[in-house]
């Protein structure tokens, strides 16, 4: 068998997808790690581990399955973690990552659990995601009170790019925000520090409250908003992805990376669409090479991830908050559309959304769990009322 060099379009599609996936949301990952108490070194380790697992696992799956399996870190999961009000130690945060990864593996290995997960109403899960994302998007506009010029510039660039070049919108907004900060002299990079990729292992600590309030929602929001859409993207491109091995595979990749601070690896959706369409490679049977090139770019990013993390840690808080809120607007829009689509589940969905967005914390458990609980209770009440109505009709006949 002779090796044929992939076309230029395969290289460009993979590079664009990787840069969009990394550059568009790395600020959110950095913010999440800071909220969880990670040091700059631990944050660098987390991003290094994420990039390594995305690159190594993605390349292995693409080669083994002969399809472009594109992986990413969990952006909604990072938003969930960045919005937590729980006071966690770094070992407890690593414990959350480990449990969420184990749940993903178990889901992929046990068919009955997979069928059960598919029965979770997408409206309720999307409502929880929307409730998690809303505070970040609102912070974008609250930041305008502190720095109206910054918010105005990046918002204008973002909206203009969404009209003309939607795939590059977030990258262009990020570039505009960093350029404005540099022009103002507001970016002071540390004179020394780790430049090349490094891994700092941390033994996990398992706290029941953290597992309930963060690990379970992290697993669920990643499944519904990332892994399942990722499977749909592959099917839409004409492939037949084996769902259970892929879910177990990304769970295993997450588990191996978790001790180094990685919060979760999953199937990509938006960036996967770039790598799986015919414009990336005209031959569907050889398009798996695009997934391998994409994985290679992430391995390069892993090599210099501490330096890149240092750049984002050096940015003023207002810049990070504004860019994070901006990056999550498309995800919020998608979650709201899914939440409100089928009229039958709108009441449970809005209850879930409001409870999650409220930020309520009871018994040390965060709002994402209580939002899901409220939504499932609303679904239960509706089911009981329907059952009673059917029984009443049956009795009258």
KEKE-3310 file (N, C-alpha, C; in steps of 0.2 Angstrom, whole numbers, plus 5000, padded with zeros to 4 digits):
npx = (5004:5003:5008:4999:5001:4991:4979:4981:4970:4966:4976:4974:4960:4961:4970:4964:4952:4958:4964:4953:4946:4955:4960:4948:4941:4951:4953:4942:4944:4956:4950:4941:4950:4957:4946:4944:4955:4968:4985:4996:5006:4999:4988:4994:4998:4986:4980:4990:4989:4976:4977:4987:4979:4969:4976:4983:4973:4963:4971:4973:4960:4956:4964:4962:4948:4947:4941:4937:4940:4937:4942:4939:4941:4929:4919:4907:4907:4919:4913:4903:4911:4919:4909:4906:4901:4906:4918:4932:4946:4961:4965:4952:4945:4952:4947:4934:4935:4940:4929:4919:4925:4925:4912:4908:4915:4909:4896:4899:4902:4891:4877:4863:4864:4867:4856:4847:4852:4849:4836:4835:4827:4831:4828:4828:4841:4847:4842:4848:4861:4860:4856:4868:4877:4872:4875:4888:4888:4880:4889:4898:4892:4890:4903:4905:4902:4914:4924:4920:4925:4933:4923:4914:4923:4927:4914:4909:4918:4916:4902:4902:4911:4903:4894:4901:4912:4909:4915:4927:4925:4926:4940:4944:4938:4945:4958:4957:4954:4966:4975:4970:4972:4986:4990:4986:4995:4992:4996:5006:5018:5025:5042:5049:5047:5038:5039:5039:5028:5022:5018:5010:5006:4992:4986:4969:4955:4941:4925:4909:4899:4905:4905:4892:4887:4895:4903:4893:4884:4894:4898:4885:4882:4892:4890:4877:4879:4890:4896:4885:4881:4893:4893:4882:4887:4897:4889:4881:4890:4892:4897:4899:4899:4905:4896:4896:4910:4917:4912:4916:4930:4933:4930:4940:4952:4950:4950:4964:4970:4965:4972:4981:4975:4966:4950:4940:4938:4931:4920:4921:4910:4907:4920:4922:4914:4920:4931:4926:4919:4917:4925:4936:4943:4941:4939:4931:4934:4948:4948:4950:4963:4963:4958:4969:4979:4974:4975:4988:4991:4986:4995:5007:5002:5001:5015:5019:5010:5010:5016:5006:4996:5001:5000:4987:4984:4990:4982:4971:4957:4945:4946:4947:4935:4926:4929:4927:4913:4908:4913:4904:4892:4886:4885:4876:4865:4862:4858:4847:4838:4836:4831:4818:4812:4803:4786:4780:4789:4792:4788:4795:4808:4810:4809:4820:4830:4829:4831:4844:4851:4850:4859:4858:4863:4862:4865:4878:4878:4879:4870:4868:4865:4853:4845:4843:4837:4825:4820:4818:4809:4798:4795:4791:4779:4771:4770:4763:4751:4746:4745:4735:4724:4723:4718:4706:4699:4698:4691:4679:4674)
npy = (4994:5011:5026:5041:5058:5069:5080:5099:5105:5096:5098:5112:5112:5104:5112:5124:5120:5115:5127:5135:5127:5127:5140:5147:5144:5142:5152:5150:5138:5140:5150:5142:5132:5141:5145:5133:5132:5129:5131:5141:5132:5120:5123:5124:5111:5105:5110:5105:5091:5089:5093:5083:5071:5073:5074:5061:5051:5055:5053:5039:5034:5038:5032:5019:5017:5022:5034:5051:5055:5067:5075:5085:5097:5098:5110:5116:5109:5115:5127:5124:5121:5133:5141:5137:5138:5131:5127:5120:5110:5107:5093:5088:5093:5086:5074:5075:5076:5063:5054:5058:5054:5040:5037:5040:5030:5018:5020:5018:5005:4997:4992:4994:5005:5015:5015:5020:5033:5038:5041:5052:5067:5078:5091:5095:5092:5101:5113:5113:5115:5128:5136:5135:5142:5155:5164:5167:5173:5184:5191:5196:5208:5215:5217:5228:5239:5241:5242:5248:5251:5240:5229:5234:5234:5220:5214:5220:5216:5202:5201:5206:5197:5185:5187:5187:5178:5166:5154:5159:5169:5169:5167:5179:5189:5186:5189:5203:5207:5204:5211:5224:5225:5224:5236:5245:5242:5233:5220:5210:5199:5186:5186:5174:5157:5141:5135:5125:5110:5102:5090:5089:5078:5074:5067:5061:5067:5062:5069:5068:5078:5086:5077:5074:5087:5092:5082:5073:5082:5087:5075:5073:5084:5085:5073:5075:5088:5087:5074:5066:5075:5074:5061:5062:5071:5063:5053:5061:5064:5053:5042:5027:5027:5018:5018:5015:5010:5022:5031:5025:5025:5039:5042:5034:5041:5053:5048:5044:5056:5064:5064:5073:5085:5087:5091:5085:5075:5074:5069:5080:5093:5105:5109:5096:5096:5103:5095:5084:5086:5085:5096:5096:5084:5076:5062:5051:5039:5041:5051:5051:5054:5068:5069:5064:5073:5084:5080:5079:5093:5097:5090:5098:5110:5105:5105:5118:5123:5128:5141:5147:5146:5155:5167:5169:5170:5181:5191:5205:5203:5208:5206:5192:5188:5195:5189:5175:5176:5179:5169:5159:5162:5156:5143:5145:5149:5138:5129:5135:5135:5121:5118:5124:5119:5107:5108:5100:5098:5110:5116:5108:5111:5125:5126:5119:5127:5139:5136:5131:5143:5151:5149:5143:5135:5121:5112:5111:5107:5111:5122:5116:5103:5104:5110:5100:5091:5098:5099:5085:5082:5090:5083:5071:5074:5078:5066:5059:5066:5064:5050:5049:5055:5047:5035:5040:5042:5029:5023:5030:5025)
npz = (5000:4995:5002:5002:5002:5012:5005:5003:5009:5019:5029:5031:5036:5047:5055:5057:5064:5076:5081:5083:5092:5103:5105:5106:5118:5128:5138:5146:5152:5159:5168:5175:5181:5190:5198:5205:5213:5208:5205:5195:5190:5191:5183:5171:5169:5168:5156:5148:5149:5145:5131:5127:5129:5120:5108:5108:5110:5101:5088:5089:5089:5077:5067:5071:5068:5056:5052:5054:5069:5080:5094:5109:5123:5137:5135:5140:5152:5158:5160:5169:5180:5182:5186:5199:5216:5227:5239:5236:5237:5228:5226:5229:5218:5208:5211:5207:5193:5191:5195:5186:5174:5176:5176:5163:5157:5162:5157:5143:5143:5148:5141:5145:5153:5144:5136:5145:5147:5135:5137:5145:5145:5132:5133:5147:5151:5142:5147:5160:5156:5149:5160:5167:5159:5157:5168:5164:5152:5155:5163:5153:5149:5161:5163:5155:5162:5169:5159:5146:5133:5129:5130:5120:5108:5107:5106:5094:5085:5085:5082:5069:5063:5064:5055:5043:5043:5051:5057:5062:5071:5085:5087:5081:5089:5101:5097:5095:5108:5115:5107:5110:5124:5124:5117:5126:5136:5146:5147:5156:5155:5164:5169:5170:5170:5167:5151:5142:5139:5154:5167:5181:5193:5204:5218:5220:5230:5237:5239:5245:5243:5233:5223:5220:5217:5207:5200:5194:5187:5178:5171:5165:5157:5148:5141:5135:5128:5121:5118:5113:5102:5095:5090:5081:5072:5065:5060:5051:5042:5035:5041:5052:5067:5081:5095:5109:5111:5108:5117:5129:5126:5126:5139:5145:5141:5147:5161:5162:5160:5171:5184:5182:5181:5171:5166:5158:5143:5127:5113:5099:5092:5084:5079:5074:5064:5054:5051:5046:5034:5016:5010:5018:5015:5000:4998:5007:5013:5016:5024:5037:5040:5042:5055:5061:5058:5065:5078:5079:5079:5091:5099:5097:5103:5116:5119:5121:5130:5144:5142:5134:5143:5153:5146:5146:5160:5163:5157:5161:5173:5168:5154:5153:5158:5149:5137:5140:5142:5129:5121:5125:5121:5108:5112:5123:5115:5107:5117:5123:5112:5111:5123:5122:5112:5110:5114:5124:5135:5141:5153:5164:5159:5160:5173:5177:5171:5178:5191:5190:5185:5195:5205:5217:5232:5242:5257:5254:5241:5224:5212:5199:5201:5209:5200:5190:5198:5201:5189:5185:5195:5191:5179:5184:5192:5181:5174:5184:5184:5171:5171:5181:5174:5163:5170:5176:5164:5159:5169:5168:5156)
capx = (5000:5007:5006:4998:5001:4984:4979:4982:4963:4966:4980:4971:4954:4963:4974:4958:4948:4962:4965:4946:4944:4959:4960:4941:4939:4956:4952:4937:4947:4960:4946:4939:4955:4958:4941:4945:4961:4974:4991:4998:5009:4994:4984:4998:4998:4979:4980:4995:4986:4970:4980:4990:4974:4965:4980:4985:4967:4960:4975:4972:4953:4955:4968:4959:4941:4947:4936:4940:4937:4939:4941:4940:4939:4922:4918:4901:4910:4923:4909:4900:4916:4920:4903:4904:4903:4909:4925:4935:4954:4963:4964:4945:4943:4954:4942:4928:4937:4941:4922:4915:4928:4923:4905:4908:4918:4904:4891:4901:4903:4885:4872:4857:4865:4867:4849:4844:4854:4846:4829:4835:4824:4836:4826:4830:4848:4849:4840:4853:4867:4858:4857:4876:4880:4869:4879:4894:4886:4878:4895:4901:4889:4892:4910:4905:4902:4921:4928:4915:4928:4935:4917:4912:4927:4927:4908:4908:4922:4912:4896:4904:4913:4898:4890:4905:4916:4907:4920:4933:4922:4929:4947:4945:4937:4951:4964:4955:4954:4973:4978:4968:4976:4993:4990:4985:5000:4989:4998:5013:5020:5030:5048:5051:5042:5038:5037:5037:5023:5024:5013:5010:5001:4989:4982:4962:4952:4934:4921:4903:4896:4908:4904:4885:4885:4899:4905:4887:4882:4899:4897:4879:4882:4897:4887:4872:4880:4896:4897:4880:4881:4898:4891:4878:4891:4900:4884:4879:4896:4891:4901:4895:4903:4902:4894:4899:4918:4919:4911:4921:4937:4935:4930:4947:4956:4948:4953:4971:4972:4962:4976:4986:4971:4961:4943:4936:4939:4925:4919:4919:4904:4908:4926:4922:4910:4925:4936:4922:4915:4921:4929:4942:4946:4936:4939:4928:4938:4954:4947:4953:4969:4962:4958:4976:4983:4971:4978:4995:4991:4985:5001:5011:5000:5003:5022:5020:5004:5011:5017:5000:4992:5004:4998:4980:4984:4993:4977:4967:4951:4939:4947:4945:4927:4922:4930:4923:4905:4907:4914:4899:4885:4884:4883:4869:4859:4860:4855:4840:4834:4835:4827:4812:4809:4796:4781:4778:4793:4794:4788:4801:4814:4811:4810:4827:4834:4829:4834:4852:4854:4849:4866:4857:4867:4859:4868:4884:4878:4878:4864:4867:4862:4847:4841:4841:4832:4819:4817:4815:4802:4792:4793:4787:4773:4767:4769:4758:4745:4744:4743:4728:4719:4721:4714:4700:4695:4697:4685:4672:4671)
capy = (5000:5017:5032:5047:5064:5072:5087:5105:5106:5092:5102:5118:5111:5102:5118:5129:5117:5115:5133:5137:5124:5129:5148:5150:5142:5141:5156:5147:5132:5144:5153:5136:5130:5146:5145:5127:5133:5127:5136:5142:5126:5115:5125:5122:5104:5103:5111:5100:5084:5090:5093:5077:5066:5075:5072:5054:5047:5056:5050:5032:5032:5040:5027:5012:5016:5024:5039:5057:5056:5073:5076:5092:5097:5099:5117:5116:5106:5120:5133:5122:5121:5140:5144:5134:5142:5126:5128:5114:5109:5105:5086:5087:5094:5081:5068:5076:5074:5055:5051:5060:5050:5033:5037:5040:5023:5014:5021:5015:4998:4994:4994:4996:5012:5019:5016:5024:5039:5041:5042:5058:5072:5083:5098:5096:5093:5108:5118:5114:5118:5135:5139:5135:5146:5161:5169:5170:5178:5191:5194:5200:5215:5218:5220:5234:5245:5242:5243:5248:5251:5233:5225:5236:5232:5213:5212:5222:5211:5196:5201:5207:5191:5180:5188:5186:5172:5163:5150:5163:5174:5169:5169:5186:5193:5185:5193:5210:5208:5204:5217:5230:5225:5225:5243:5249:5241:5230:5213:5210:5192:5184:5186:5168:5152:5135:5136:5119:5106:5099:5087:5089:5073:5075:5062:5064:5066:5061:5072:5066:5084:5088:5072:5075:5094:5093:5076:5070:5087:5087:5069:5073:5090:5083:5068:5078:5093:5086:5067:5064:5078:5072:5055:5064:5074:5058:5050:5065:5064:5046:5036:5023:5027:5013:5023:5012:5010:5029:5034:5022:5028:5046:5041:5031:5046:5057:5045:5044:5063:5067:5065:5079:5091:5088:5090:5080:5075:5071:5070:5087:5094:5111:5108:5090:5097:5106:5090:5078:5087:5084:5101:5094:5079:5073:5055:5049:5033:5043:5058:5049:5058:5075:5068:5063:5080:5088:5077:5082:5100:5097:5088:5103:5114:5103:5106:5125:5125:5132:5147:5149:5147:5161:5173:5171:5171:5188:5196:5207:5199:5210:5203:5185:5188:5197:5184:5169:5177:5180:5162:5154:5164:5151:5137:5147:5150:5131:5126:5138:5132:5114:5118:5127:5116:5103:5111:5096:5098:5116:5118:5105:5114:5131:5125:5117:5133:5145:5133:5131:5149:5155:5148:5141:5130:5119:5106:5110:5105:5117:5123:5112:5097:5106:5111:5094:5088:5101:5097:5078:5082:5092:5078:5066:5077:5078:5059:5056:5069:5060:5043:5049:5057:5040:5031:5043:5041:5022:5022:5032:5020)
capz = (5000:4995:5006:4998:5006:5012:5002:5007:5012:5025:5033:5033:5040:5054:5059:5058:5069:5082:5083:5085:5098:5108:5106:5107:5125:5133:5143:5150:5155:5164:5173:5179:5186:5195:5203:5208:5217:5205:5205:5188:5187:5190:5177:5165:5169:5166:5149:5144:5150:5140:5124:5126:5128:5114:5103:5107:5110:5094:5083:5090:5087:5069:5064:5072:5066:5049:5052:5057:5076:5083:5101:5112:5130:5138:5136:5145:5158:5161:5162:5175:5185:5183:5190:5205:5222:5232:5241:5235:5237:5221:5226:5228:5211:5204:5212:5203:5187:5191:5195:5180:5169:5177:5174:5156:5155:5164:5152:5137:5144:5150:5137:5149:5155:5138:5134:5150:5146:5129:5138:5148:5140:5130:5135:5154:5151:5139:5152:5165:5152:5148:5167:5169:5154:5157:5172:5161:5146:5158:5165:5148:5149:5167:5162:5151:5167:5171:5153:5140:5126:5128:5128:5113:5103:5105:5104:5087:5080:5086:5078:5062:5060:5064:5048:5037:5044:5058:5060:5065:5075:5092:5086:5079:5095:5105:5094:5096:5115:5117:5104:5113:5130:5123:5115:5133:5141:5151:5148:5158:5155:5169:5166:5170:5172:5163:5144:5138:5142:5160:5170:5189:5196:5210:5221:5221:5236:5235:5244:5243:5241:5227:5218:5219:5214:5201:5195:5191:5182:5173:5166:5161:5153:5143:5137:5131:5124:5117:5115:5108:5096:5091:5086:5076:5067:5062:5056:5046:5037:5032:5045:5056:5073:5086:5100:5115:5111:5108:5124:5134:5124:5128:5146:5147:5140:5153:5167:5162:5161:5177:5189:5180:5181:5165:5168:5154:5135:5124:5106:5097:5088:5080:5076:5071:5057:5050:5049:5043:5028:5010:5009:5021:5011:4995:4999:5014:5015:5018:5028:5044:5040:5044:5062:5064:5058:5070:5084:5079:5081:5098:5103:5097:5108:5122:5120:5123:5134:5150:5140:5132:5149:5156:5143:5148:5167:5163:5155:5166:5174:5164:5148:5153:5159:5143:5132:5142:5141:5122:5119:5127:5118:5103:5116:5126:5110:5106:5123:5124:5107:5112:5129:5121:5105:5111:5119:5130:5141:5142:5160:5167:5156:5162:5181:5178:5169:5183:5197:5189:5184:5202:5209:5224:5235:5248:5259:5251:5234:5219:5208:5193:5204:5211:5194:5187:5203:5200:5182:5186:5199:5187:5175:5188:5193:5175:5173:5188:5182:5165:5173:5184:5169:5160:5175:5176:5158:5159:5174:5166:5151)
cpx = (5004:5004:5005:4997:4994:4984:4979:4975:4963:4970:4977:4965:4956:4966:4968:4954:4952:4963:4958:4945:4948:4959:4953:4939:4944:4955:4947:4940:4952:4956:4944:4944:4957:4953:4942:4951:4967:4979:4992:5001:5004:4989:4987:4998:4991:4978:4984:4992:4980:4972:4983:4984:4970:4969:4981:4978:4964:4964:4973:4965:4953:4958:4964:4952:4941:4941:4939:4937:4941:4937:4942:4939:4932:4921:4912:4903:4914:4919:4905:4905:4918:4915:4902:4905:4905:4916:4928:4943:4955:4963:4956:4942:4945:4950:4936:4929:4937:4934:4919:4918:4925:4916:4904:4910:4912:4898:4892:4901:4896:4880:4866:4858:4865:4860:4845:4846:4851:4839:4829:4832:4830:4834:4828:4837:4851:4847:4845:4859:4866:4859:4864:4879:4878:4873:4885:4893:4883:4884:4899:4898:4890:4899:4910:4905:4909:4925:4923:4919:4930:4929:4915:4916:4926:4920:4906:4912:4918:4906:4897:4906:4908:4894:4895:4909:4915:4912:4926:4931:4926:4936:4948:4944:4943:4957:4963:4956:4962:4976:4977:4972:4983:4994:4990:4991:4998:4991:5005:5015:5025:5037:5051:5046:5042:5036:5035:5032:5026:5017:5014:5005:4999:4985:4975:4960:4944:4929:4914:4899:4898:4906:4896:4884:4890:4901:4899:4885:4888:4899:4891:4879:4887:4894:4882:4874:4886:4897:4892:4880:4887:4897:4887:4882:4894:4895:4882:4884:4896:4895:4896:4899:4900:4902:4898:4907:4920:4918:4915:4928:4938:4934:4937:4952:4956:4951:4960:4974:4970:4967:4981:4982:4966:4954:4939:4938:4933:4925:4918:4913:4906:4914:4926:4919:4915:4930:4932:4919:4919:4926:4936:4946:4940:4935:4937:4932:4945:4954:4949:4960:4969:4961:4965:4980:4980:4974:4985:4996:4991:4992:5007:5009:5001:5011:5023:5014:5005:5013:5011:4996:4994:5001:4991:4979:4986:4987:4973:4960:4946:4940:4945:4938:4924:4923:4927:4916:4904:4908:4908:4892:4882:4881:4876:4863:4857:4856:4848:4835:4832:4830:4819:4808:4803:4792:4780:4782:4795:4794:4793:4807:4815:4812:4818:4832:4835:4832:4842:4855:4854:4856:4864:4861:4864:4863:4875:4884:4876:4871:4863:4863:4854:4842:4839:4836:4825:4816:4814:4809:4797:4790:4789:4780:4768:4765:4763:4751:4742:4741:4736:4723:4718:4717:4707:4696:4694:4691:4679:4669:4670)
cpy = (5006:5022:5038:5053:5067:5079:5093:5106:5102:5096:5108:5117:5109:5108:5123:5126:5117:5122:5136:5134:5126:5136:5150:5149:5141:5146:5154:5142:5135:5147:5147:5133:5135:5146:5138:5127:5130:5133:5136:5136:5121:5117:5123:5115:5102:5104:5106:5093:5084:5089:5086:5071:5067:5072:5064:5050:5048:5053:5042:5030:5033:5034:5020:5011:5019:5029:5045:5058:5062:5074:5083:5091:5099:5106:5119:5114:5111:5126:5131:5123:5128:5143:5141:5138:5137:5128:5122:5115:5107:5097:5084:5088:5089:5074:5069:5074:5066:5052:5052:5055:5043:5033:5036:5033:5018:5014:5018:5007:4994:4996:4997:5004:5017:5020:5020:5031:5042:5043:5049:5063:5077:5090:5100:5097:5099:5114:5119:5117:5126:5139:5140:5141:5154:5166:5172:5175:5184:5195:5198:5207:5218:5221:5227:5240:5246:5244:5243:5248:5244:5229:5227:5234:5224:5211:5214:5218:5204:5196:5202:5200:5185:5181:5186:5180:5169:5159:5153:5168:5175:5170:5176:5191:5192:5189:5200:5211:5208:5210:5224:5231:5226:5233:5247:5247:5237:5222:5213:5202:5191:5183:5179:5163:5146:5137:5130:5115:5103:5096:5086:5084:5075:5070:5064:5063:5066:5064:5071:5072:5086:5083:5073:5082:5095:5087:5074:5075:5087:5081:5070:5079:5088:5078:5071:5083:5092:5079:5065:5068:5076:5066:5057:5067:5069:5054:5054:5065:5057:5041:5033:5022:5022:5017:5021:5013:5017:5032:5031:5024:5035:5046:5039:5037:5051:5055:5046:5051:5067:5068:5071:5085:5092:5086:5086:5081:5071:5072:5077:5087:5099:5110:5101:5091:5100:5100:5084:5080:5086:5089:5100:5089:5076:5066:5053:5044:5035:5049:5057:5053:5065:5074:5067:5069:5084:5086:5079:5089:5101:5095:5094:5109:5112:5104:5113:5127:5129:5139:5151:5151:5154:5167:5174:5172:5179:5193:5198:5203:5201:5207:5196:5184:5189:5191:5177:5170:5176:5173:5158:5156:5159:5145:5139:5147:5143:5128:5129:5135:5125:5114:5120:5124:5112:5106:5107:5096:5105:5118:5115:5109:5121:5131:5123:5123:5138:5142:5133:5138:5153:5155:5146:5135:5128:5112:5105:5108:5110:5116:5119:5105:5098:5107:5105:5090:5091:5099:5090:5078:5084:5087:5072:5068:5077:5071:5057:5059:5065:5053:5044:5051:5051:5036:5033:5041:5033:5020:5024:5028:5013)
cpz = (5000:4999:5001:5003:5006:5008:5006:5011:5019:5030:5036:5037:5047:5058:5061:5064:5075:5085:5086:5092:5104:5110:5108:5115:5130:5139:5148:5155:5161:5170:5178:5184:5191:5200:5207:5213:5214:5204:5197:5186:5186:5184:5171:5164:5166:5159:5145:5144:5145:5133:5122:5125:5122:5108:5102:5106:5103:5088:5083:5087:5079:5065:5065:5069:5058:5048:5056:5064:5079:5090:5103:5120:5131:5140:5141:5152:5162:5163:5169:5181:5187:5187:5197:5211:5228:5233:5241:5235:5230:5221:5226:5221:5206:5205:5208:5196:5186:5190:5189:5174:5170:5175:5167:5153:5156:5159:5145:5137:5146:5146:5140:5151:5149:5135:5139:5149:5140:5131:5142:5143:5139:5132:5142:5154:5148:5143:5157:5162:5151:5155:5169:5165:5155:5161:5168:5155:5149:5160:5159:5148:5155:5167:5159:5156:5169:5165:5147:5133:5125:5126:5121:5108:5101:5103:5096:5083:5080:5081:5071:5059:5060:5057:5042:5037:5051:5061:5064:5070:5082:5092:5085:5085:5100:5103:5096:5103:5117:5114:5108:5120:5129:5121:5122:5138:5147:5152:5150:5159:5160:5165:5166:5171:5167:5156:5141:5143:5148:5163:5177:5192:5203:5212:5222:5228:5234:5241:5241:5240:5234:5221:5216:5215:5208:5197:5191:5185:5176:5168:5162:5155:5147:5138:5132:5126:5120:5114:5111:5102:5092:5087:5080:5070:5062:5057:5050:5040:5033:5035:5049:5063:5078:5093:5107:5116:5111:5114:5129:5133:5127:5136:5149:5147:5145:5159:5167:5163:5167:5182:5188:5179:5175:5167:5164:5146:5133:5116:5104:5092:5082:5076:5072:5064:5052:5047:5045:5036:5022:5008:5012:5017:5006:4996:5006:5017:5018:5022:5035:5045:5043:5052:5065:5063:5063:5077:5084:5081:5088:5102:5102:5102:5115:5124:5123:5127:5140:5148:5138:5138:5153:5153:5145:5155:5167:5161:5161:5167:5169:5157:5148:5154:5153:5138:5133:5140:5133:5119:5120:5124:5113:5107:5120:5121:5108:5111:5124:5118:5108:5118:5127:5115:5106:5116:5125:5136:5143:5149:5164:5165:5159:5170:5182:5176:5175:5189:5196:5189:5191:5206:5216:5226:5242:5250:5256:5244:5229:5215:5202:5195:5205:5205:5191:5192:5202:5194:5182:5190:5195:5182:5178:5190:5187:5173:5177:5186:5176:5167:5177:5179:5165:5164:5175:5170:5157:5164:5172:5160:5154)
residu = (UNK:UNK:UNK:UNK:UNK:UNK:UNK:UNK:UNK:UNK:UNK:UNK:UNK:UNK:UNK:UNK:UNK:UNK:UNK:UNK:UNK:UNK:UNK:UNK:UNK:UNK:UNK:UNK:UNK:UNK:UNK:UNK:UNK:UNK:UNK:UNK:UNK:UNK:UNK:UNK:UNK:UNK:UNK:UNK:UNK:UNK:UNK:UNK:UNK:UNK:UNK:UNK:UNK:UNK:UNK:UNK:UNK:UNK:UNK:UNK:UNK:UNK:UNK:UNK:UNK:UNK:UNK:UNK:UNK:UNK:UNK:UNK:UNK:UNK:UNK:UNK:UNK:UNK:UNK:UNK:UNK:UNK:UNK:UNK:UNK:UNK:UNK:UNK:UNK:UNK:UNK:UNK:UNK:UNK:UNK:UNK:UNK:UNK:UNK:UNK:UNK:UNK:UNK:UNK:UNK:UNK:UNK:UNK:UNK:UNK:UNK:UNK:UNK:UNK:UNK:UNK:UNK:UNK:UNK:UNK:UNK:UNK:UNK:UNK:UNK:UNK:UNK:UNK:UNK:UNK:UNK:UNK:UNK:UNK:UNK:UNK:UNK:UNK:UNK:UNK:UNK:UNK:UNK:UNK:UNK:UNK:UNK:UNK:UNK:UNK:UNK:UNK:UNK:UNK:UNK:UNK:UNK:UNK:UNK:UNK:UNK:UNK:UNK:UNK:UNK:UNK:UNK:UNK:UNK:UNK:UNK:UNK:UNK:UNK:UNK:UNK:UNK:UNK:UNK:UNK:UNK:UNK:UNK:UNK:UNK:UNK:UNK:UNK:UNK:UNK:UNK:UNK:UNK:UNK:UNK:UNK:UNK:UNK:UNK:UNK:UNK:UNK:UNK:UNK:UNK:UNK:UNK:UNK:UNK:UNK:UNK:UNK:UNK:UNK:UNK:UNK:UNK:UNK:UNK:UNK:UNK:UNK:UNK:UNK:UNK:UNK:UNK:UNK:UNK:UNK:UNK:UNK:UNK:UNK:UNK:UNK:UNK:UNK:UNK:UNK:UNK:UNK:UNK:UNK:UNK:UNK:UNK:UNK:UNK:UNK:UNK:UNK:UNK:UNK:UNK:UNK:UNK:UNK:UNK:UNK:UNK:UNK:UNK:UNK:UNK:UNK:UNK:UNK:UNK:UNK:UNK:UNK:UNK:UNK:UNK:UNK:UNK:UNK:UNK:UNK:UNK:UNK:UNK:UNK:UNK:UNK:UNK:UNK:UNK:UNK:UNK:UNK:UNK:UNK:UNK:UNK:UNK:UNK:UNK:UNK:UNK:UNK:UNK:UNK:UNK:UNK:UNK:UNK:UNK:UNK:UNK:UNK:UNK:UNK:UNK:UNK:UNK:UNK:UNK:UNK:UNK:UNK:UNK:UNK:UNK:UNK:UNK:UNK:UNK:UNK:UNK:UNK:UNK:UNK:UNK:UNK:UNK:UNK:UNK:UNK:UNK:UNK:UNK:UNK:UNK:UNK:UNK:UNK:UNK:UNK:UNK:UNK:UNK:UNK:UNK:UNK:UNK:UNK:UNK:UNK:UNK:UNK:UNK:UNK:UNK:UNK:UNK:UNK:UNK:UNK:UNK:UNK:UNK:UNK:UNK:UNK:UNK:UNK:UNK:UNK:UNK:UNK:UNK:UNK:UNK:UNK:UNK:UNK:UNK:UNK:UNK:UNK:UNK:UNK:UNK:UNK:UNK)
# end
